[in-house]
Amino acid sequence: MTGSATTSRWIDDASRAFEAALADLLGVRGAAGDPVRVGSIAALGAVAGTLWNDAAGPFFDSDGVRALLGDITRQAVSDRVRRHRLLGLRTGSGRLVYPAFQFDGRQVLRGLPEALTVIAPDDVEGWYVASWFTTTDPGLGGRSPIDALRHGDLPPVLLAVRDLAAGLRG
């Protein structure tokens, strides 16, 4: 079986399973609202974690970050997030995760805290900030801000993050 045939079969199997689960949850004819919209939202929800992992992941949990940074305390991790020295992202379940892109070996990537201080992400915009750090930017020569920081190019990243922060704040 070819790759596209395998993918097509996988989608068909997943669609049948989703349809059966939806019928069980809502009743065969009991679904309210636009069925196309319900299906689109459900599909996005089913793959959202994978999409975020592809865009900004992988991620460390709190214990992983503590170990990576030399067995620091939970309070020290929280303090770094609060002071914008480390990017922590709250998941839908309330758990904090930390994008691996922000680390260089066993330390936070040089220049990242300075950029985080400018944008000062909170739980709502933190995911946006993570996405921004990993998205190519024409002002950075087509590199992502994280790639620019990895090459020691802090000044243009700070300029770009100031522009971003100004746009977000109005």
C-alpha positions as CSV (number, residue, x, y, z in Angstrom):
1,M,0.0,0.0,0.0
2,T,1.4,3.4,-0.9
3,G,1.9,6.3,1.5
4,S,-1.1,8.2,0.2
5,A,-3.3,5.1,0.3
6,T,-2.2,4.4,3.9
7,T,-2.9,8.0,4.8
8,S,-6.3,7.9,3.1
9,R,-7.2,4.7,4.9
10,W,-6.1,6.2,8.3
11,I,-8.3,9.3,7.7
12,D,-11.2,7.1,6.8
13,D,-10.8,5.0,9.9
14,A,-10.4,8.0,12.1
15,S,-13.4,9.7,10.5
16,R,-15.6,6.6,11.2
17,A,-14.4,6.4,14.8
18,F,-15.1,10.1,15.2
19,E,-18.5,9.8,13.7
20,A,-19.4,6.9,16.0
21,A,-18.1,8.8,19.1
22,L,-20.0,11.9,18.1
23,A,-23.2,10.0,17.6
24,D,-22.8,8.4,21.1
25,L,-22.1,11.7,22.8
26,L,-24.8,13.8,21.1
27,G,-27.3,11.3,19.9
28,V,-27.7,10.4,16.3
29,R,-29.9,13.4,15.5
30,G,-29.3,15.5,18.6
31,A,-26.3,17.6,17.5
32,A,-27.0,21.3,17.7
33,G,-25.3,24.0,15.6
34,D,-23.7,23.9,12.2
35,P,-22.3,20.4,11.7
36,V,-19.5,21.6,9.4
37,R,-18.3,24.0,12.1
38,V,-18.6,21.3,14.8
39,G,-16.6,18.9,12.7
40,S,-13.9,21.5,11.9
41,I,-13.5,22.5,15.6
42,A,-13.3,18.8,16.6
43,A,-10.6,18.1,14.0
44,L,-8.6,21.0,15.1
45,G,-8.9,20.0,18.7
46,A,-7.8,16.5,17.8
47,V,-4.5,17.6,16.3
48,A,-3.9,20.9,18.2
49,G,-1.2,19.3,20.4
50,T,0.6,17.9,17.4
51,L,0.5,21.2,15.5
52,W,1.9,23.1,18.6
53,N,4.6,20.5,19.1
54,D,5.5,20.9,15.4
55,A,5.6,24.7,15.7
56,A,7.1,25.4,19.1
57,G,8.0,22.0,20.6
58,P,9.2,19.8,21.9
59,F,8.5,20.8,25.5
60,F,9.9,20.0,29.0
61,D,7.7,19.6,32.0
62,S,8.7,21.3,35.3
63,D,10.8,18.4,36.5
64,G,12.6,18.3,33.2
65,V,13.5,22.0,33.4
66,R,14.5,21.6,37.1
67,A,16.9,18.8,36.1
68,L,18.2,20.6,33.0
69,L,19.1,23.7,35.0
70,G,21.0,21.9,37.7
71,D,18.3,20.5,40.0
72,I,16.9,23.9,40.9
73,T,13.8,24.2,43.0
74,R,10.2,24.5,41.7
75,Q,10.2,28.0,43.2
76,A,13.3,28.9,41.3
77,V,11.6,27.8,38.0
78,S,8.5,29.8,38.9
79,D,10.5,32.8,39.8
80,R,12.4,32.7,36.4
81,V,9.0,32.6,34.6
82,R,7.6,35.4,36.7
83,R,10.7,37.6,36.0
84,H,10.6,36.7,32.3
85,R,13.9,34.9,32.4
86,L,12.2,31.6,31.2
87,L,9.2,31.0,29.0
88,G,6.6,28.9,30.6
89,L,3.3,28.0,28.8
90,R,0.1,26.9,30.5
91,T,-1.7,24.1,28.7
92,G,-5.4,23.7,28.5
93,S,-5.3,21.4,31.5
94,G,-3.4,24.0,33.5
95,R,0.0,22.3,33.4
96,L,3.1,24.4,32.7
97,V,5.4,23.3,29.9
98,Y,8.6,24.9,28.7
99,P,9.7,25.0,25.0
100,A,13.0,23.3,24.5
101,F,14.0,25.9,21.9
102,Q,14.8,28.3,24.7
103,F,17.7,26.2,26.0
104,D,21.3,26.0,24.9
105,G,22.7,22.9,26.6
106,R,22.0,23.3,30.4
107,Q,21.2,27.0,30.3
108,V,18.7,29.4,28.9
109,L,19.7,30.7,25.5
110,R,21.8,33.9,25.7
111,G,19.6,36.9,24.8
112,L,16.3,35.1,25.4
113,P,15.6,36.7,28.8
114,E,16.2,40.2,27.4
115,A,13.7,39.5,24.6
116,L,11.2,38.0,27.1
117,T,11.5,41.1,29.3
118,V,10.4,43.3,26.3
119,I,7.4,41.1,25.5
120,A,6.6,40.0,29.1
121,P,4.4,37.1,28.1
122,D,1.5,36.0,30.4
123,D,-0.5,32.8,30.2
124,V,-2.7,34.2,27.4
125,E,-0.1,35.5,25.0
126,G,2.7,33.1,25.9
127,W,1.7,30.7,23.2
128,Y,1.7,33.5,20.7
129,V,5.2,34.5,21.9
130,A,6.4,30.9,21.5
131,S,5.1,30.8,18.0
132,W,6.7,34.2,17.2
133,F,10.1,33.0,18.4
134,T,10.0,30.0,16.0
135,T,8.5,31.7,13.0
136,T,10.8,33.1,10.3
137,D,10.9,36.9,10.1
138,P,11.9,38.9,7.0
139,G,13.5,41.5,9.3
140,L,15.9,38.9,10.6
141,G,17.0,37.8,7.1
142,G,14.4,35.1,6.9
143,R,15.5,33.5,10.2
144,S,13.4,32.9,13.2
145,P,14.2,35.0,16.3
146,I,15.5,31.8,18.0
147,D,17.8,31.1,15.1
148,A,19.1,34.7,15.2
149,L,19.7,34.4,19.0
150,R,21.6,31.1,18.4
151,H,23.9,33.0,16.1
152,G,24.4,35.8,18.7
153,D,22.3,38.4,16.9
154,L,20.5,39.9,19.9
155,P,20.1,43.6,18.6
156,P,17.9,42.8,15.6
157,V,15.9,40.3,17.8
158,L,15.3,43.1,20.4
159,L,14.2,45.5,17.6
160,A,11.8,42.9,16.2
161,V,10.4,42.0,19.7
162,R,9.9,45.7,20.5
163,D,7.8,46.0,17.3
164,L,5.8,42.9,18.3
165,A,5.2,44.2,21.8
166,A,4.1,47.6,20.5
167,G,1.7,46.0,18.1
168,L,0.2,43.8,20.8
169,R,-0.2,46.7,23.3
170,G,-1.9,48.9,20.9
